[in-house]
Amino acid sequence: MYDYIVVGAGLFGSVFAREAKKKKKKVLVLDKRPHIGGNIYTKKVEGIQVHQYGAHIFHTNNQRVWDYITQFGEFNRFTNAPIANYKGEIYSMPFNMYTFNQMWGVATPQEAEEKIRRQRQEITGTPKNLEEQAVSLVGRDIFEKMIRGYTEKQWGRDCKELPAFIIKRLPVRFTYDNNYFNAKHQGIPVGGYTKLAENLLEGIEVRLETDYLEQKAKWDRQAEHIVYTGAIDAYFDYRLGCLEYRSVQFDTEVLDIPNFQGNAAVNYTDRETPWTRIIEHKWFTFGKDEEGNDLEKTVISREYSREWKMGDEPYYPVNDEKNSQRYVAYKKLADQEKQVIFGGRLGEYKYYDMDQVIESALTCAETHL
């Protein structure tokens, strides 16, 4: 009945489905959730586009991806400039001259470079864990106030117990520049990500609240090919064991005030504060609704990092040696499934930024269509 059944109405699945539709293929998209968009799904609350699965800020230097995605929606000029709150002390992010001035009172790049250079000398030899790796890159002061607490909450482990390779590099700028991504193109879709997903899937058959794996044999009989964007270990019924993730819990509330924190994202970098960050969604659209009116209320989401367990939403792959080896074994099984194309963050057990997902989906479509 179908040339392609696409499992998952997230960004990878939606882009692939659109490209297949352009090639006159008969396509069906399935998603077990009650909505399209996957983790980029946004829902309007009090006139505010709320990012239901965490903040998603589109950014890319890939002109091909930018030209492609802007066919399906207009983007505003939002620039990500988060701040860090360490026990009430406020610091700019990423690490830049504003940060160094706030931390040490230095005013020139030379002063900041000298401070970091001296502190980096604490580590001699090859760093043995994440703490030593971070200190060897940015020094003890920045590690203690900006990295330790946040990282230990994010991973649920002491920094001395985490492998050094998790932090290969840390962005350090000796300029007064708070633009976190420093990308050529950056912004939020006007009208929200759900509207963008609707435009991608326009004219394509979509069935929601439909779990492909529950009736896998039935769907396989109805398609020439399956594009599977779910968890690769779930596809194989976890026969080689579970791949591990970190999950996130969101505590979202509407506040009857116009301004809670004055910024879209505030990271809480001390260990004692239980949440990792607070998102104030209205500032992704500069505090205004789609008609340009000021919003009188605000919506905030506190984010809590959690160890993943079966039934939780998987967010961040734990790409340590054990899980990497397990994924390689699953990948060998996947390569034997000639009818099935595995793609996306869960299908490839890989952390992707949104532009990387789009690039991967376009490349996949070019190869298989």
N, C-alpha and C positions, 0 to 999 in steps of 0.2 A: 504493500500500500504506500510505503514511503521510501524515498531514496535515502533519507537521513532522519533518524530519530536522535535529537540532541537532548541529553540528560543534564538538566541544569540551566536555568534561565538567568544565570549571572553574566558577567561581562564576556568571558570566553565563549560560552554557549550562544549568547545573543549575537556576537560578531560573526561567529561561524555560520549560524543560521541565516543571517542577513546575506552573507557571501554566497551561500548555497542557493538561497532564493534568487539572487541576481543571475545565477547560472541555470535558472529554470528548473531547479531540483524541487521535488516535493518533500517538504520538511515538517516535522512535528517536534515541538519542544515540550518536554515534561519537567515539572519541578514539584518536589514534595512539599514545598512551602506554599502558603496561600497567596503569595505575591511573586512578581517578577523582580529581576534586578540583583538577586543574590545578596551579598553583603553590602552592595552600594545602595540598597533600597532606602529611600527617604519617604517620610510620612509627614503631612502637614498637620501641625498642632498649634492652635492659636495664631494661625497665619505664618508660622515658622516651619521651614523645611528641616525636620529632625532626622539626623543620620542614625537610623535605628541600630546599626551594627558597628558603631564607632565612626569617628571622623574620617572622611575620605576627601582629600584635597588633590585634585588632578594636577599633575606637573609632568612636563616632559621636555627634552631637547630633541626628540625625534620628530622631525617635520612631517614625515609620512604619517605617523600616528595622529599628530595634531590635525592635519588636513583631513584625515579620515573621520575622526570622531566629531569634528565640528560640522560635519554634514548633518548630524543628527541632533544638534542642540547648540545654542549660544552659551558661551561661558562668560562669567563676570571677571573682574580683574583682582579677585581676592589673592592676597599674598600671605603665605603662612609665616607668621612671626611669633611663635610660642614663647612663653616665659616660664621660668622655673621658680618655684616657691620652696625654699629650704628654711623651715622653721620660722616663716615670716619674712625672711630675707628674699628679695626679688632679684633675679638675674636674667639677662637676655640670653636667648638661644638662637642659633647654635653658638658655640664658644667664639666670641669675637671681642673687639676692643671695648664695647660696652660692658661685656661680662668681666673682662680683666680690670676695667676701671672700677666696677662695682665691688669686685673681690679684693683688689689690692691697692686701689687708688692710683694706678699707673695711667699715664695719658698718652704714651707713645708706643708704637710697635716694638721699638728696641727694648724698652723697659719690660714689656710683657714677654718678649722672647727670652730675655735673660732670666726672668722669674721661672718660666717653664723649664728652661735649660737646666737650671740648678736643681729643680725638684726631680727632674727625670733621672738625674745621676744616682738617685736612691736605688734604682734597679740595675744590677750588673748581671751579665750573662743573659741567657734566653729566658724570657718570662715563663713561669711554670703554671700560671693560672690567670683568670681574667683580671684580678686585682693588680697583679704585677704588670700585665700587659697594658692596662689603662694608665697606671702610674708612669710606665716607661714612655707613654705617648704624650700625656698632658700634665703630669705631675700630681703630687699628693693632694693639694688644696682642691683642685677641680674634681679629682676623683671622690674625695670625701663628701663634698657638698652637692655635686651634680650627677654623680654616676652610681656610687655605692648603693644608696637606699633605693633608688628607682630600679636599678638592675636586680637587686635582691627581691624586690616585690614582683618584678616582671617574670623572673624565673623561679621564684620560690626556693632559692638556694643561696648560701653564702658565696660571695664573690671568689673566695679562695677555693671553693668546690667547683666552680665553673671553668671550663677549658679556655685557654687564652685565645683560641682562634675565633671565638664568638665576636671579639672586638679586633678586627683586622686593622681598622683605622678609625680615627675620630676626627670629625671636621673641626679644624682650628683656623680661624681667619684673623689676620692682623689688620683688619679694616673695621670701620664702624658700619657693619651691614647685618641687619637682623633677618634678612630673607633666608628662611631655613633651607629651601630647596635650591635656590639660585638657578632655577631652570628658565629657559627661554620662554616657555609657555606655561601658564599657571592660572588656575581659577576653579570656580564651582559652576556647574550647569545652572543656567537661569531656569527657575521652575523646579529644580531638584533632579536628582539622579534617576528617580523613577520615570520622570517624563523622558529622559534620555533613553532609558531602556525601552519604553513604549515605542519610541520612534524607531529604534533598531529592530524591534519585533513587529512593526506594522505590517499587516497582511500575512503574517505567519501564524499557523495554528499553534496555540499554546494550551496545555492542560495543566492546571495547578492542583495542589494537594494530591499528587499522583506519584507514588514511590515506585520508580522503575524496578528496583531490586526485589520488591514484593511480588511482581509478576514478570520477572525477567524473561522467561521463556516465551511468554505471550508477545512481548514487545519485540524481542529478537526476530520472531517469525514475520513481523510486519514491516521490517526495514532491511534494506540492502546493507546499510552501515549504521552503527551506533557511535555517536560522539559522546563520550562519557566524561563528565567533569566532576563527578563525586569523588569520595575518598577511595583511593586505589585498593587499600586493604579491605574496605567494606565490599568492594566488587568481588573479591576472592574469598569472602566470608571469613576474613581474618585467619586464614589457614596457616599463615607464617607468623602469626602474632600481630598485635596492634602496633601501628605507628603512633608515636606519641606527639602530642600537641600541647601548647598552652592555650587556655581558653580565657574569655573575658566576660565578666558579669557587668551589666549596666544598670545603674540606679538613676532613672530619669524622673524629673519632677518639673511641673509648671510653677513658676513663681510670679506672684502678683506685684512685681517691681520691674522697671524698665532695664535695669543693668545690675548683674550680679558680680562679675569679675572684670569687666572692661576689656576682655580679650577672648578670642575664640577658644584658645587652648592654654591651660595652665598645668604644667607638670609639677607634681609634689614629690620632691626628690629626697625627702627624709624617710627613714625606715618606719617611723612611728605612725605616720598618717597612713591609714589602710588603703586608700585609693591611690592609683598611679597618676591620674590626671582628671581634671574637670573640663568638659566641653560646654561652652555656651553657644548654642547653635545659631542664634540670630546674627552673630557677628560674621558668619560666613557670607551673609548678604548685607553687611554694613548696618545691621539693625533695622532694616526696612523690609516691607513685604513686596510682592511682585508689582504692585502699583506704585511703589516708591514712598509709601506712607510709613512713618515711624511706628514701630511696634511697642505697645504699652506694656506687654508682659514679656517674660523670658522663659526659656526652657534650658535646663542644665542636665548633664549626664555625668555622674561619677563612674569611673571605670576601675574595676577591681580585677587584677590578674589572678587566674586560678589554674590549678593543675587540671588537665583535661581528664574526664572519665566518660565512659560510654553513655551516649545520650546528650552530652554537651556539644555546643557548637565548636568545631575545631578552628582555631585562628592562626597560630604561629607554629609551623613545624619545628620540632626539636631536632635540628640537624647535627646531632652528635654522632660519634662513630657507630654506635649500636644501631641507631635508627637509619643512618645512611646505608649501612650494610643490608638492613632489612628491606629498605626501599629498592636497592639494587636487585634483590631476590624477587620482589614483586614485579619489578620492571621486566625481568626475564619471562615471568608468566604473562605479563601484558603483551609482550612482543609476539606471543604465540596466538593471541586472540585476533585473527585476521579480519574479522568483521568489525572490530572495535578500535576507535581512536581515543586515546586517553589524553586529556589536556586540562590546563588550568592549575590553580593553586593546589587543589586536593588530588587531582588526577596525576600530577607530577610530583607531589609532596615537596613543594618548592614555594618559598615566599616570593610573590610577585607584586611589584607596584602596578597600578592600573594601566599605565602605558605599556608596560612589559606584557601584561595579559593580552592587550589588543594586538601588539606586534606578534606575539606567539600565535594568537588565533588567526591573524591574517596569513602568516607563514604556513600554518597548518592547512588553511583553506586553499592556498595556492598549490600546496603539495598534493592534496587529496581530491581536489575538484578538477 
